[in-house]
Amino acid sequence: MKPKHHIYFFCLTTTFWTFFFLGGLWSNYYQKWPWYWQLIIVDWIPIVILIYRAPQLVRQAIETSPMRAALWLAFYFSVPFLAYDFIYLHLFKGLHFSYLANYWYLTAFSVVPWIVFPLIAVGLKR
């Protein structure tokens, strides 16, 4: 990917995380919600949006192959989220690594891009 794509996708995912962070501040980062709302709001709605937008994002980032673009996108839609959650939950709030289980809905979403984007890339190759 070109440097402008790296910057764009990093800013896009940072903005996406910021909205979820700000939206979750009043509810202790969604901990006060029932588990099914955590699943719907923090996992399922973003997954649907990701599946809907993934083909366009992969096409936008393609330079050599769809799979290479898909892997970069999976990186940008998972690693920064994990890093930001680590900074907030572990370093700022002082939670130990048990936050990965307690905030399961955040941890679960970090796997999704590694499934969605490569599947989209395979579909685009056909």
C-alpha positions in Angstrom: 0.0 0.0 0.0 1.0 3.5 -0.6 1.9 5.6 2.5 -1.2 7.7 2.0 -3.3 4.5 2.4 -1.5 3.5 5.6 -2.2 7.0 7.0 -5.8 7.0 5.9 -6.6 3.5 7.3 -4.8 4.3 10.6 -6.8 7.5 10.9 -10.0 5.7 9.9 -9.6 3.0 12.6 -8.5 5.5 15.2 -11.6 7.6 14.5 -13.8 4.5 14.7 -12.3 3.4 18.0 -12.7 7.0 19.4 -16.4 7.0 18.7 -16.8 3.6 20.5 -14.7 4.9 23.4 -16.6 8.1 23.8 -19.9 6.2 23.4 -18.9 3.8 26.1 -17.6 6.2 28.7 -20.9 6.6 30.5 -21.4 2.9 30.8 -17.9 1.9 32.1 -16.9 1.0 28.5 -20.1 -1.0 28.0 -19.7 -3.0 31.2 -23.0 -1.9 32.7 -24.9 -3.2 29.7 -26.4 -6.6 29.5 -24.2 -9.1 27.5 -26.6 -9.2 24.6 -26.4 -5.4 24.1 -22.6 -5.6 24.3 -22.7 -8.3 21.6 -25.1 -6.4 19.4 -23.7 -2.9 19.7 -20.0 -3.6 20.0 -19.7 -6.7 17.8 -22.6 -7.4 15.5 -23.3 -3.9 14.2 -19.6 -3.2 13.4 -19.3 -6.6 11.8 -22.2 -5.9 9.5 -20.8 -2.5 8.6 -17.3 -4.1 8.1 -18.7 -6.8 5.8 -20.6 -4.2 3.8 -17.6 -1.8 3.5 -14.8 -4.4 3.2 -15.0 -4.9 -0.6 -14.7 -1.1 -1.2 -11.9 -0.8 1.3 -9.9 -3.7 -0.3 -10.4 -2.2 -3.8 -9.3 1.2 -2.5 -6.1 -0.3 -1.0 -5.2 -2.7 -3.9 -1.8 -2.2 -5.4 -0.5 -5.7 -6.0 -3.0 -8.2 -4.9 -6.3 -8.2 -3.1 -5.0 -10.6 -0.4 -2.1 -8.3 0.5 -4.5 -5.3 0.8 -6.8 -7.5 2.9 -4.1 -8.5 5.3 -3.1 -4.9 5.8 -6.7 -3.9 6.4 -7.1 -6.7 8.9 -4.0 -5.4 10.7 -5.4 -1.9 10.8 -8.8 -3.0 11.9 -7.5 -5.1 14.8 -4.1 -4.2 16.1 -4.7 -0.5 16.8 -8.0 -1.4 18.5 -6.1 -3.8 20.8 -3.4 -1.3 21.4 -5.9 1.5 22.3 -7.8 -0.9 24.6 -4.6 -1.9 26.2 -3.6 1.7 26.8 -7.0 2.6 28.3 -7.9 -0.5 30.2 -4.5 -1.7 31.3 -2.3 1.3 31.6 -4.9 4.0 32.4 -7.5 2.1 34.4 -5.0 -0.3 35.9 -6.8 -3.5 35.0 -4.6 -6.5 34.6 -4.8 -8.7 31.5 -8.0 -10.2 32.9 -9.7 -7.3 31.0 -9.3 -9.5 27.9 -11.9 -11.8 29.4 -14.0 -9.2 31.2 -14.2 -7.1 28.1 -14.8 -10.1 25.9 -16.8 -8.2 23.3 -13.7 -6.1 22.5 -11.4 -9.1 22.4 -13.9 -11.0 20.1 -14.0 -8.2 17.6 -10.3 -8.2 17.2 -10.4 -11.6 15.4 -13.2 -10.6 13.0 -11.1 -8.5 10.5 -8.7 -11.4 10.1 -11.6 -13.5 8.8 -13.7 -10.9 6.9 -11.0 -9.1 4.8 -9.2 -12.3 3.5 -12.6 -13.8 2.6 -13.5 -10.6 0.7 -10.1 -10.7 -1.0 -10.7 -14.3 -2.2 -14.1 -13.2 -3.5 -12.6 -10.3 -5.4 -10.0 -12.6 -7.0 -12.7 -14.6 -8.7 
